[in-house]
Amino acid sequence: IELTVVVGEVRDCILEAGRAADLLVLGPRGANPLRNLFIGSTADRLLRASRCPVLVVQHTPIGPYGSVVLPLD
């Protein structure tokens, strides 16, 4: 694990870091849950703009993930 602190627009900073990542893991909501009831605006924008896969987790995992489902259109 590598810790990096950056200053700037959250979406842009995460997208920049995600260029070198194999997978982005995000929580569904940020600090303002009333802004969007199902998925936060930052997570929503990252899902649309990211070039790598994004996993949005709803709850803290009980154990390690065994597999990831990949829906295809």
Buried (B, 14 or more C-beta within 10 A) or exposed (E): EEEEEEEEEEBEBBBEEBEEBEEBEBBBBBEEEEEBEEBBBBBBBBEEEBEEEBEBEEEEEEEEEEEEEEEEE
